[in-house]
């Protein structure tokens, strides 16, 4: 398979590339190894697909949101989660449909905060929940046998030193466990799923 991995240089993205290494991997991101893309800009996504051409799967491991309390969360601060984590991922699907081969797949990323809230995480949880709902609803009308799923990772062990202060009482998961959920989505047969790795 020819697989486009967006966010390939991150902690999760790089491990996804490792577990899918038996396929042809195209690594994309803001500073992409093979192709650069800013998922908050539609034109950048279009240019990425034009450069890459046809693929069998698109995997997204990118997207961010601002971590602030609801009392401090302004529409402007919330916009990052909307543009990057929510709209950016959905646009990868909408703009990429014609570039994914028949029977191919999209795998997006949600996250534990939509199911197990943390302080300062409302904006990220909103975006995660929106992506999960989009995946579930879109799966029933994807064309040409294309599948769509999402992976919902917990905080990963490899980033725990940086994240522990936000995830009090959580048990981090090894990044390899998270990456295997993406492998399941790409190489498996299910659609409309949100694979929780908690």
Backbone as a printed PyTorch tensor [residue, N CA C, xyz], in Angstrom:
tensor([[[  0.8240,  -1.2000,   0.0000],
         [  0.0000,   0.0000,   0.0000],
         [  0.8630,   1.2580,   0.0000]],

        [[  0.3280,   2.2870,  -0.5960],
         [  0.9650,   3.6110,  -0.5860],
         [  0.2110,   4.4580,   0.4350]],

        [[  0.9000,   4.8540,   1.5220],
         [  0.2370,   5.4830,   2.6630],
         [  0.8210,   6.8640,   2.9270]],

        [[ -0.0510,   7.8620,   2.9920],
         [  0.3300,   9.2290,   3.3390],
         [  0.1060,   9.4200,   4.8300]],

        [[  1.1740,   9.7250,   5.5680],
         [  1.0780,   9.9660,   7.0100],
         [  1.3390,  11.4390,   7.2670]],

        [[  0.3090,  12.1400,   7.7330],
         [  0.4140,  13.5690,   8.0590],
         [  0.7330,  13.6780,   9.5510]],

        [[  1.7340,  14.4860,   9.8680],
         [  2.2180,  14.5480,  11.2440],
         [  3.2200,  13.4460,  11.5140]],

        [[  3.9420,  13.0490,  10.4730],
         [  4.8200,  11.8800,  10.5320],
         [  6.0370,  12.0530,  11.4330]],

        [[  6.4130,  13.2910,  11.7500],
         [  7.6240,  13.4840,  12.5550],
         [  7.3390,  13.5680,  14.0540]],

        [[  6.0700,  13.5620,  14.4510],
         [  5.7210,  13.6300,  15.8670],
         [  5.9480,  12.3160,  16.5890]],

        [[  5.7270,  12.3280,  17.8960],
         [  5.9290,  11.1260,  18.7130],
         [  5.0610,   9.9790,  18.2200]],

        [[  3.7780,  10.2500,  17.9950],
         [  2.8700,   9.2060,  17.5080],
         [  3.0890,   8.9590,  16.0180]],

        [[  3.2100,  10.0260,  15.2420],
         [  3.3730,   9.8920,  13.7970],
         [  4.5830,   9.0760,  13.3930]],

        [[  5.7040,   9.2920,  14.0610],
         [  6.9190,   8.5440,  13.7090],
         [  6.7610,   7.0590,  14.0290]],

        [[  6.0430,   6.7460,  15.1120],
         [  5.8140,   5.3370,  15.4630],
         [  4.8310,   4.6940,  14.4890]],

        [[  3.8500,   5.4720,  14.0080],
         [  2.9400,   4.9530,  12.9780],
         [  3.7440,   4.5590,  11.7420]],

        [[  4.6770,   5.4170,  11.3410],
         [  5.5220,   5.1010,  10.1810],
         [  6.3030,   3.8140,  10.4070]],

        [[  6.7580,   3.5990,  11.6270],
         [  7.5110,   2.3760,  11.9460],
         [  6.6520,   1.1220,  11.8230]],

        [[  5.4190,   1.1730,  12.3780],
         [  4.5930,  -0.0410,  12.3670],
         [  3.9980,  -0.3220,  10.9810]],

        [[  4.0400,   0.6880,  10.0960],
         [  3.5550,   0.5020,   8.7260],
         [  4.7040,   0.4510,   7.7190]],

        [[  5.9040,   0.1830,   8.2200],
         [  7.1130,   0.2700,   7.3940],
         [  7.1600,  -0.7460,   6.2530]],

        [[  6.2980,  -1.7660,   6.2910],
         [  6.2640,  -2.7340,   5.1890],
         [  5.5060,  -2.1790,   3.9810]],

        [[  4.9730,  -0.9770,   4.1020],
         [  4.2860,  -0.3000,   3.0020],
         [  5.1410,   0.8700,   2.5140]],

        [[  4.7350,   1.4910,   1.4120],
         [  5.3930,   2.7210,   0.9470],
         [  4.8060,   3.8890,   1.7330]],

        [[  5.6340,   4.5610,   2.5220],
         [  5.1790,   5.6490,   3.3790],
         [  5.6160,   6.9970,   2.8110]],

        [[  4.6720,   7.9270,   2.7240],
         [  4.9730,   9.3140,   2.3570],
         [  4.7630,  10.1350,   3.6170]],

        [[  5.8180,  10.7660,   4.1070],
         [  5.7810,  11.4830,   5.3860],
         [  5.5550,  12.9750,   5.1570]],

        [[  4.4260,  13.4600,   5.7090],
         [  4.0330,  14.8530,   5.5220],
         [  3.9140,  15.5630,   6.8660]],

        [[  4.0200,  16.8710,   6.8180],
         [  3.8660,  17.6910,   8.0200],
         [  4.3240,  19.1010,   7.7290]],

        [[  4.2710,  19.9420,   8.7410],
         [  4.7190,  21.3410,   8.5570],
         [  6.1560,  21.3870,   8.0510]],

        [[  6.9710,  20.4920,   8.5880],
         [  8.3460,  20.3330,   8.1110],
         [  8.5000,  18.9150,   7.5790]],

        [[  7.6090,  18.5510,   6.6640],
         [  7.5360,  17.1750,   6.1850],
         [  8.8140,  16.6860,   5.5390]],

        [[  9.1320,  15.4390,   5.7860],
         [ 10.3250,  14.8370,   5.2140],
         [ 10.1610,  14.6630,   3.7100]],

        [[  8.9600,  14.2260,   3.2920],
         [  8.7030,  14.0110,   1.8700],
         [  7.8880,  15.1280,   1.2330]],

        [[  6.9370,  15.6830,   1.9860],
         [  6.0930,  16.7680,   1.4790],
         [  5.6210,  17.6080,   2.6700]],

        [[  5.5800,  18.9180,   2.4770],
         [  5.1390,  19.7870,   3.5690],
         [  3.6650,  20.1510,   3.3960]],

        [[  2.9900,  20.3340,   4.5440],
         [  1.5780,  20.6990,   4.5370],
         [  1.2360,  21.4240,   5.8370]],

        [[  0.3850,  22.4150,   5.7130],
         [ -0.2180,  23.0860,   6.8640],
         [ -1.7050,  22.7620,   6.7860]],

        [[ -2.1730,  21.8910,   7.6570],
         [ -3.5550,  21.4210,   7.5530],
         [ -4.5810,  22.4880,   7.9120]],

        [[ -4.1380,  23.6390,   8.4130],
         [ -5.0740,  24.7230,   8.6940],
         [ -5.3440,  25.5750,   7.4530]],

        [[ -4.6380,  25.2750,   6.3500],
         [ -4.7730,  26.0540,   5.1110],
         [ -5.2310,  25.1220,   3.9900]],

        [[ -6.4150,  25.3660,   3.4590],
         [ -6.9720,  24.4980,   2.4170],
         [ -6.0400,  24.3760,   1.2140]],

        [[ -5.4830,  25.4900,   0.7700],
         [ -4.6130,  25.4670,  -0.4040],
         [ -3.3860,  24.5890,  -0.1730]],

        [[ -2.8680,  24.5990,   1.0460],
         [ -1.7150,  23.7660,   1.3820],
         [ -2.0710,  22.2840,   1.2910]],

        [[ -3.2660,  21.9200,   1.7600],
         [ -3.7230,  20.5260,   1.6560],
         [ -3.8690,  20.1370,   0.1890]],

        [[ -4.4790,  21.0150,  -0.6100],
         [ -4.6540,  20.7360,  -2.0470],
         [ -3.3100,  20.5220,  -2.7280]],

        [[ -2.3360,  21.3780,  -2.4190],
         [ -1.0080,  21.2680,  -3.0280],
         [ -0.3140,  19.9750,  -2.6100]],

        [[ -0.5010,  19.5730,  -1.3530],
         [  0.0900,  18.3130,  -0.8940],
         [ -0.4520,  17.1440,  -1.7110]],

        [[ -1.7720,  17.0790,  -1.8440],
         [ -2.3690,  15.9750,  -2.6020],
         [ -1.9310,  15.9980,  -4.0680]],

        [[ -1.8160,  17.1810,  -4.6390],
         [ -1.3720,  17.2770,  -6.0370],
         [  0.0470,  16.7480,  -6.1960]],

        [[  0.9090,  17.0200,  -5.2160],
         [  2.2960,  16.5440,  -5.2680],
         [  2.3790,  15.0380,  -5.0440]],

        [[  1.5740,  14.5300,  -4.1210],
         [  1.6540,  13.1240,  -3.7320],
         [  0.9530,  12.2170,  -4.7410]],

        [[ -0.1790,  12.6490,  -5.2550],
         [ -0.9470,  11.8120,  -6.1750],
         [ -1.7580,  10.7630,  -5.4450]],

        [[ -2.0900,   9.6940,  -6.1490],
         [ -2.9720,   8.6560,  -5.6110],
         [ -2.3090,   7.8690,  -4.4790]],

        [[ -3.1040,   7.6030,  -3.4430],
         [ -2.6380,   6.8020,  -2.3030],
         [ -3.7150,   5.7830,  -1.9340]],

        [[ -3.3240,   4.8010,  -1.1430],
         [ -4.2730,   3.8060,  -0.6560],
         [ -4.8080,   4.1560,   0.7240]],

        [[ -4.0760,   4.9800,   1.4560],
         [ -4.5270,   5.3630,   2.7980],
         [ -3.9400,   6.7210,   3.1770]],

        [[ -4.7320,   7.4680,   3.9370],
         [ -4.2790,   8.7250,   4.5340],
         [ -4.4340,   8.5740,   6.0420]],

        [[ -3.3550,   8.8220,   6.7610],
         [ -3.3630,   8.7600,   8.2220],
         [ -2.9720,  10.1320,   8.7430]],

        [[ -3.7730,  10.6720,   9.6520],
         [ -3.4260,  11.9670,  10.2380],
         [ -3.1070,  11.8150,  11.7150]],

        [[ -1.9180,  12.2700,  12.0940],
         [ -1.5000,  12.2870,  13.4930],
         [ -1.1170,  13.7010,  13.9080]],

        [[ -1.7240,  14.6890,  13.2490],
         [ -1.4250,  16.0820,  13.5700],
         [ -2.6780,  16.7820,  14.0630]],

        [[ -2.4900,  17.9530,  14.6290],
         [ -3.6110,  18.7690,  15.0950],
         [ -3.4070,  19.2000,  16.5230]],

        [[ -3.7630,  20.4300,  16.8230],
         [ -3.5680,  20.9470,  18.1730],
         [ -4.7150,  21.8230,  18.6220]],

        [[ -4.6780,  22.1820,  19.9020],
         [ -5.6710,  23.0730,  20.4940],
         [ -5.0080,  23.7990,  21.6490]],

        [[ -5.5930,  24.9200,  22.0600],
         [ -5.0700,  25.6620,  23.2030],
         [ -5.6280,  25.0870,  24.4980]],

        [[ -4.7550,  24.9580,  25.4860],
         [ -5.1470,  24.4410,  26.7910],
         [ -5.2840,  25.6120,  27.7670]],

        [[ -6.5160,  26.0600,  27.9260],
         [ -6.8330,  27.1540,  28.8530],
         [ -8.1730,  26.8440,  29.5120]],

        [[ -8.4260,  27.4750,  30.6490],
         [ -9.6950,  27.2610,  31.3450],
         [-10.8370,  27.8520,  30.5320]],

        [[-12.0280,  27.3430,  30.7540],
         [-13.2020,  27.8500,  30.0480],
         [-13.3850,  29.3460,  30.3190]],

        [[-13.0820,  29.7890,  31.5550],
         [-13.2140,  31.2050,  31.9040],
         [-12.2830,  32.0790,  31.0730]],

        [[-11.1800,  31.5080,  30.6130],
         [-10.2060,  32.2590,  29.8070],
         [-10.2760,  31.9260,  28.3220]],

        [[-11.1260,  30.9810,  27.9480],
         [-11.2000,  30.5220,  26.5650],
         [-12.0120,  31.5010,  25.7220]],

        [[-11.3080,  32.2910,  24.9330],
         [-11.9630,  33.2500,  24.0420],
         [-12.2430,  32.5710,  22.7000]],

        [[-13.1440,  33.1430,  21.8930],
         [-13.3400,  32.5930,  20.5570],
         [-12.0430,  32.5000,  19.7670]],

        [[-11.1600,  33.4710,  19.9650],
         [ -9.8810,  33.4650,  19.2450],
         [ -9.0040,  32.2870,  19.6740]],

        [[ -8.9300,  32.0350,  20.9790],
         [ -8.1310,  30.9040,  21.4690],
         [ -8.7520,  29.5760,  21.0650]],

        [[-10.0760,  29.5170,  21.0450],
         [-10.7600,  28.2880,  20.6530],
         [-10.5650,  27.9720,  19.1740]],

        [[-10.2900,  29.0140,  18.4040],
         [-10.1670,  28.8480,  16.9480],
         [ -9.0440,  27.8880,  16.5640]],

        [[ -7.9950,  27.8090,  17.3740],
         [ -6.8930,  26.8940,  17.0520],
         [ -7.3870,  25.4490,  16.9910]],

        [[ -8.1730,  25.0450,  17.9810],
         [ -8.7160,  23.6970,  17.9890],
         [ -9.6370,  23.4500,  16.7990]],

        [[-10.4120,  24.4700,  16.4430],
         [-11.3260,  24.3470,  15.3040],
         [-10.5450,  24.2200,  14.0040]],

        [[ -9.6020,  25.1120,  13.7820],
         [ -8.8480,  25.1410,  12.5230],
         [ -7.9020,  23.9520,  12.3730]],

        [[ -7.2390,  23.5760,  13.4500],
         [ -6.1970,  22.5530,  13.3710],
         [ -6.7440,  21.1490,  13.6270]],

        [[ -7.2780,  20.9330,  14.8100],
         [ -7.6930,  19.5830,  15.2240],
         [ -8.9830,  19.1360,  14.5440]],

        [[ -9.9310,  20.0610,  14.3450],
         [-11.2370,  19.6890,  13.7880],
         [-11.3000,  19.9050,  12.2740]],

        [[-11.2880,  21.1440,  11.8640],
         [-11.4580,  21.4580,  10.4400],
         [-10.3000,  20.9410,   9.5920]],

        [[ -9.0890,  21.0180,  10.1120],
         [ -7.9230,  20.5370,   9.3660],
         [ -8.0440,  19.0680,   9.0170]],

        [[ -8.4780,  18.2590,   9.9930],
         [ -8.6190,  16.8200,   9.7340],
         [ -9.7560,  16.5330,   8.7650]],

        [[-10.8800,  17.2070,   8.9540],
         [-12.0220,  16.9940,   8.0650],
         [-11.6650,  17.4100,   6.6390]],

        [[-10.9180,  18.4980,   6.5040],
         [-10.5050,  18.9320,   5.1680],
         [ -9.5540,  17.9410,   4.5080]],

        [[ -8.7620,  17.2260,   5.2930],
         [ -7.9170,  16.1740,   4.7140],
         [ -8.7800,  15.1230,   4.0170]],

        [[ -9.9600,  14.8730,   4.5730],
         [-10.8780,  13.9120,   3.9590],
         [-11.5870,  14.5330,   2.7590]],

        [[-12.1990,  15.6910,   2.9570],
         [-12.9860,  16.3140,   1.8950],
         [-12.1450,  16.6070,   0.6540]],

        [[-10.9230,  17.0850,   0.8730],
         [-10.0550,  17.4350,  -0.2510],
         [ -9.2700,  16.2290,  -0.7710]],

        [[ -9.2720,  15.1510,   0.0000],
         [ -8.4780,  13.9870,  -0.3850],
         [ -9.2520,  12.8380,  -0.9840]],

        [[-10.5800,  12.9230,  -0.9930],
         [-11.3860,  11.7980,  -1.4930],
         [-10.9700,  11.3400,  -2.8830]],

        [[-10.7180,  12.2820,  -3.7770],
         [-10.3780,  11.9130,  -5.1570],
         [ -8.9540,  11.3700,  -5.2980]],

        [[ -8.1710,  11.4620,  -4.2290],
         [ -6.7860,  10.9750,  -4.2750],
         [ -6.6400,   9.6070,  -3.6120]],

        [[ -7.6900,   9.1260,  -2.9510],
         [ -7.6270,   7.8150,  -2.2980],
         [ -8.2250,   6.7660,  -3.2280]],

        [[ -7.4810,   5.7030,  -3.4600],
         [ -7.9120,   4.6340,  -4.3610],
         [ -9.1470,   3.9160,  -3.8260]],

        [[ -9.8580,   3.2640,  -4.7200],
         [-11.0170,   2.4680,  -4.3370],
         [-10.6260,   1.4940,  -3.2250]],

        [[-11.4790,   1.3980,  -2.2090],
         [-11.2010,   0.4870,  -1.1000],
         [-10.1430,   0.9850,  -0.1410]],

        [[ -9.7080,   2.2290,  -0.2950],
         [ -8.6910,   2.8100,   0.5860],
         [ -9.2750,   3.2670,   1.9070]],

        [[ -8.5040,   4.0700,   2.6350],
         [ -8.9870,   4.4890,   3.9570],
         [ -8.4000,   5.8120,   4.4050]],

        [[ -9.1370,   6.4390,   5.3130],
         [ -8.6740,   7.5950,   6.0760],
         [ -8.6700,   7.1980,   7.5500]],

        [[ -7.6400,   7.6190,   8.2790],
         [ -7.6060,   7.4390,   9.7330],
         [ -7.2720,   8.7820,  10.3590]],

        [[ -8.1920,   9.2950,  11.1730],
         [ -8.0170,  10.5870,  11.8350],
         [ -7.6950,  10.3550,  13.3100]],

        [[ -7.4560,  11.4580,  14.0480],
         [ -7.0660,  11.3500,  15.4530],
         [ -8.0040,  12.1530,  16.3410]],

        [[ -8.5340,  11.4920,  17.3780],
         [ -9.3400,  12.1800,  18.3840],
         [ -8.5010,  12.2310,  19.6620]],

        [[ -9.0270,  11.7990,  20.8010],
         [ -8.2290,  11.8120,  22.0170],
         [ -9.0650,  11.5770,  23.2610]],

        [[ -8.4040,  11.1340,  24.3100],
         [ -9.0510,  10.7120,  25.5450],
         [ -9.8710,  11.8210,  26.1980]],

        [[ -9.5110,  13.0860,  25.9800],
         [-10.1760,  14.1790,  26.7040],
         [-11.6480,  14.3220,  26.3950]],

        [[-12.0990,  13.8140,  25.2490],
         [-13.5280,  13.9080,  24.9370],
         [-14.3320,  12.9240,  25.7830]],

        [[-13.6750,  11.8730,  26.2810],
         [-14.3450,  10.8610,  27.0990],
         [-14.0220,  10.9950,  28.5780]],

        [[-12.8650,  11.5260,  28.8920],
         [-12.3920,  11.6350,  30.2750],
         [-11.7880,  13.0340,  30.4320]],

        [[-12.6330,  14.0360,  30.7050],
         [-12.1860,  15.4370,  30.6710],
         [-11.0990,  15.7620,  31.6870]],

        [[-10.2690,  16.7200,  31.3040],
         [ -9.2410,  17.2520,  32.1970],
         [ -9.4070,  18.7650,  32.2810]],

        [[ -8.9560,  19.3870,  33.3720],
         [ -8.9680,  20.8460,  33.4310],
         [ -8.1640,  21.4280,  32.2630]],

        [[ -8.6400,  22.4940,  31.7000],
         [ -8.0220,  23.2280,  30.5870],
         [ -8.2150,  22.5270,  29.2390]],

        [[ -8.9660,  21.4330,  29.2040],
         [ -9.0580,  20.6430,  27.9830],
         [-10.3490,  20.7790,  27.1920]],

        [[-11.1860,  21.7630,  27.4970],
         [-12.4990,  21.8510,  26.8440],
         [-12.3900,  22.0670,  25.3360]],

        [[-11.4520,  22.8940,  24.9060],
         [-11.3220,  23.1740,  23.4740],
         [-10.8690,  21.9330,  22.7180]],

        [[ -9.8880,  21.2260,  23.2570],
         [ -9.4170,  19.9920,  22.6230],
         [-10.5120,  18.9310,  22.6140]],

        [[-11.2600,  18.8240,  23.7090],
         [-12.3420,  17.8440,  23.7880],
         [-13.4140,  18.1410,  22.7450]],

        [[-13.7230,  19.4150,  22.5460],
         [-14.6990,  19.8150,  21.5380],
         [-14.2680,  19.3530,  20.1580]],

        [[-13.0230,  19.5980,  19.8150],
         [-12.5130,  19.2080,  18.5040],
         [-12.5030,  17.6920,  18.3550]],

        [[-12.0530,  16.9790,  19.3940],
         [-12.0250,  15.5160,  19.3500],
         [-13.4140,  14.9370,  19.1230]],

        [[-14.3880,  15.4550,  19.8620],
         [-15.7550,  14.9700,  19.7270],
         [-16.3250,  15.2360,  18.3500]],

        [[-15.9870,  16.3910,  17.7790],
         [-16.4410,  16.7120,  16.4290],
         [-15.8690,  15.7670,  15.3950]],

        [[-14.5920,  15.4350,  15.5340],
         [-13.9490,  14.5040,  14.6000],
         [-14.5820,  13.1140,  14.7250]],

        [[-14.8020,  12.6710,  15.9590],
         [-15.4200,  11.3510,  16.1730],
         [-16.7940,  11.2860,  15.5100]],

        [[-17.6020,  12.3230,  15.6870],
         [-18.9400,  12.3500,  15.0950],
         [-18.8840,  12.3820,  13.5740]],

        [[-17.9450,  13.1510,  13.0360],
         [-17.7860,  13.2150,  11.5850],
         [-17.4490,  11.8380,  11.0190]],

        [[-16.5010,  11.1560,  11.6570],
         [-16.0770,   9.8270,  11.1960],
         [-17.2550,   8.8610,  11.1900]],

        [[-18.0090,   8.8450,  12.2700],
         [-19.1450,   7.9220,  12.3800],
         [-20.1880,   8.2010,  11.3020]],

        [[-20.5160,   9.4810,  11.1110],
         [-21.5500,   9.8440,  10.1380],
         [-21.0590,   9.6890,   8.6990]],

        [[-19.8160,  10.0730,   8.4460],
         [-19.2750,  10.0000,   7.0830],
         [-19.1150,   8.5650,   6.6140]],

        [[-18.8830,   7.6480,   7.5530],
         [-18.5960,   6.2620,   7.1780],
         [-19.7360,   5.6050,   6.3990]],

        [[-20.9620,   6.0560,   6.6110],
         [-22.0940,   5.4030,   5.9460],
         [-22.2850,   5.8710,   4.5080]],

        [[-21.5290,   6.9010,   4.0920],
         [-21.6890,   7.3700,   2.7110],
         [-20.3760,   7.6540,   1.9940]],

        [[-19.3030,   7.0540,   2.4900],
         [-18.0290,   7.2080,   1.7940],
         [-18.1070,   6.4990,   0.4380]],

        [[-17.6030,   7.1180,  -0.6140],
         [-17.7020,   6.5160,  -1.9450],
         [-16.6580,   5.4300,  -2.1850]],

        [[-16.9140,   4.5960,  -3.1810],
         [-15.9550,   3.6440,  -3.7490],
         [-15.3330,   2.7030,  -2.7210]],

        [[-16.1130,   2.3790,  -1.6900],
         [-15.6130,   1.4300,  -0.6970],
         [-14.5350,   1.9810,   0.2130]],

        [[-14.3660,   3.2960,   0.2300],
         [-13.3610,   3.9110,   1.0990],
         [-13.8480,   3.8460,   2.5490]],

        [[-12.9550,   3.4510,   3.4370],
         [-13.2610,   3.3730,   4.8690],
         [-12.7360,   4.6090,   5.5820]],

        [[-13.3440,   4.9200,   6.7400],
         [-12.8600,   6.0250,   7.5700],
         [-13.0120,   5.6510,   9.0390]],

        [[-11.9370,   5.8300,   9.8000],
         [-11.9170,   5.5600,  11.2410],
         [-11.1330,   6.6650,  11.9410]],

        [[-11.1640,   6.6280,  13.2660],
         [-10.3060,   7.5070,  14.0550],
         [ -9.6870,   6.6990,  15.1860]],

        [[ -8.5820,   7.2190,  15.6900],
         [ -7.9060,   6.6280,  16.8410],
         [ -7.9350,   7.6590,  17.9590]],

        [[ -8.3070,   7.1930,  19.1500],
         [ -8.3900,   8.0720,  20.3170],
         [ -7.3250,   7.6610,  21.3290]],

        [[ -6.1540,   8.3160,  21.2800],
         [ -5.0940,   7.9210,  22.2040],
         [ -5.2230,   8.5890,  23.5750]],

        [[ -4.7760,   7.8810,  24.5740],
         [ -4.5290,   8.4590,  25.8860],
         [ -3.2070,   9.2320,  25.7800]],

        [[ -2.8140,   9.9160,  26.8240],
         [ -1.4680,  10.4850,  26.8770],
         [ -0.4670,   9.3400,  26.7580]],

        [[  0.5970,   9.5650,  25.9870],
         [  1.5540,   8.4790,  25.7690],
         [  2.7340,   8.5710,  26.7280]],

        [[  3.2340,   7.4090,  27.0700],
         [  4.3280,   7.2830,  28.0270],
         [  5.5480,   8.1040,  27.6080]],

        [[  5.8250,   8.1160,  26.3070],
         [  7.0190,   8.7950,  25.7990],
         [  6.9440,  10.3110,  25.9450]],

        [[  5.7540,  10.8700,  26.1650],
         [  5.5860,  12.3130,  26.3660],
         [  5.1310,  12.6440,  27.7860]],

        [[  5.1690,  11.6570,  28.6720],
         [  4.5860,  11.7990,  29.9990],
         [  5.2720,  12.8840,  30.8320]],

        [[  6.5630,  13.0410,  30.6780],
         [  7.2670,  14.0740,  31.4330],
         [  6.7060,  15.4670,  31.1680]],

        [[  6.2710,  15.6990,  29.9520],
         [  5.7050,  16.9910,  29.5560],
         [  4.2100,  17.0830,  29.8650]],

        [[  3.5120,  15.9380,  29.8560],
         [  2.0450,  15.9470,  29.9570],
         [  1.4810,  15.6140,  31.3340]],

        [[  2.2770,  15.0180,  32.2050],
         [  1.7710,  14.5170,  33.4860],
         [  1.0170,  15.5730,  34.2790]],

        [[  1.4850,  16.8150,  34.2550],
         [  0.8420,  17.8740,  35.0440],
         [ -0.5870,  18.1500,  34.5780]],

        [[ -0.9070,  17.8100,  33.3340],
         [ -2.2580,  18.0150,  32.7990],
         [ -3.1690,  16.8100,  33.0470]],

        [[ -2.5770,  15.6150,  33.2060],
         [ -3.3500,  14.3740,  33.2630],
         [ -3.2170,  13.7040,  34.6260]],

        [[ -3.6220,  14.4140,  35.6700],
         [ -3.5130,  13.8860,  37.0300],
         [ -4.3160,  12.6000,  37.1860]],

        [[ -3.6580,  11.5540,  37.6700],
         [ -4.3210,  10.2900,  37.9260],
         [ -4.4730,   9.3840,  36.7210]],

        [[ -4.0400,   9.8300,  35.5540],
         [ -4.1120,   9.0030,  34.3480],
         [ -2.9270,   8.0400,  34.3110]],

        [[ -3.1080,   6.9260,  33.6260],
         [ -2.0200,   5.9920,  33.3740],
         [ -1.6480,   6.1050,  31.9050]],

        [[ -0.4630,   6.6110,  31.5890],
         [ -0.0940,   6.7720,  30.1750],
         [  0.0680,   5.4260,  29.4820]],

        [[ -0.0840,   5.4340,  28.1720],
         [  0.0480,   4.2030,  27.3910],
         [  1.2940,   4.2850,  26.5090]],

        [[  1.9290,   3.1670,  26.2210],
         [  3.0960,   3.1820,  25.3370],
         [  2.6790,   3.6060,  23.9280]],

        [[  3.5070,   4.4020,  23.2890],
         [  3.1720,   4.9030,  21.9570],
         [  3.0140,   3.7700,  20.9520]],

        [[  3.6950,   2.6570,  21.1660],
         [  3.5560,   1.5230,  20.2470],
         [  2.1280,   0.9680,  20.2470]],

        [[  1.4770,   0.9570,  21.4210],
         [  0.0770,   0.5080,  21.4960],
         [ -0.8240,   1.4220,  20.6700]],

        [[ -0.5570,   2.7180,  20.7430],
         [ -1.3420,   3.6870,  19.9750],
         [ -1.1170,   3.4650,  18.4780]],

        [[  0.1330,   3.3060,  18.0850],
         [  0.4570,   3.1240,  16.6670],
         [ -0.2010,   1.8750,  16.0920]],

        [[ -0.3240,   0.8280,  16.8960],
         [ -0.9600,  -0.3960,  16.4170],
         [ -2.4420,  -0.1880,  16.1050]],

        [[ -3.0920,   0.7580,  16.7850],
         [ -4.4910,   1.0660,  16.4710],
         [ -4.5970,   1.6860,  15.0790]],

        [[ -3.6320,   2.5090,  14.7070],
         [ -3.6090,   3.0760,  13.3480],
         [ -3.3740,   1.9700,  12.3230]],

        [[ -2.4940,   1.0460,  12.6490],
         [ -2.2390,  -0.1010,  11.7630],
         [ -3.5130,  -0.9050,  11.5630]],

        [[ -4.2490,  -1.1220,  12.6460],
         [ -5.5180,  -1.8420,  12.5740],
         [ -6.4930,  -1.1280,  11.6510]],

        [[ -6.5490,   0.1920,  11.7600],
         [ -7.4480,   0.9720,  10.9170],
         [ -7.0570,   0.8770,   9.4510]],

        [[ -5.7690,   0.9880,   9.1630],
         [ -5.2820,   0.9720,   7.7790],
         [ -5.3940,  -0.4140,   7.1530]],

        [[ -4.9540,  -1.4360,   7.8660],
         [ -4.8680,  -2.7770,   7.2830],
         [ -6.1030,  -3.6300,   7.5310]],

        [[ -6.9880,  -3.1630,   8.4000],
         [ -8.1820,  -3.9300,   8.7400],
         [ -9.3280,  -3.6890,   7.7740]],

        [[-10.5380,  -4.0260,   8.2250],
         [-11.7110,  -3.9380,   7.3500],
         [-12.8300,  -3.0850,   7.9320]],

        [[-12.6710,  -2.6010,   9.1530],
         [-13.7480,  -1.8620,   9.7940],
         [-13.8220,  -0.4160,   9.2960]],

        [[-14.9910,   0.1800,   9.4830],
         [-15.1780,   1.5900,   9.1510],
         [-16.1180,   2.2220,  10.1660]],

        [[-15.9930,   3.5280,  10.3320],
         [-16.8320,   4.2550,  11.2730],
         [-16.4590,   4.0590,  12.7280]],

        [[-15.2690,   3.5080,  12.9640],
         [-14.8330,   3.1900,  14.3350],
         [-13.9760,   4.3050,  14.9270]],

        [[-14.0120,   4.3910,  16.2520],
         [-13.0840,   5.2360,  17.0100],
         [-12.3230,   4.2980,  17.9330]],

        [[-11.1050,   3.9460,  17.5500],
         [-10.3160,   2.9960,  18.3320],
         [ -9.7280,   3.6830,  19.5570]],

        [[-10.2330,   3.3090,  20.7210],
         [ -9.7750,   3.9180,  21.9800],
         [ -8.5690,   3.1620,  22.5260]],

        [[ -7.5000,   3.8840,  22.7860],
         [ -6.2970,   3.2850,  23.3760],
         [ -6.0690,   3.9590,  24.7140]],

        [[ -6.8600,   3.5220,  25.6870],
         [ -6.8470,   4.1260,  27.0280],
         [ -6.2310,   3.1870,  28.0450]]])
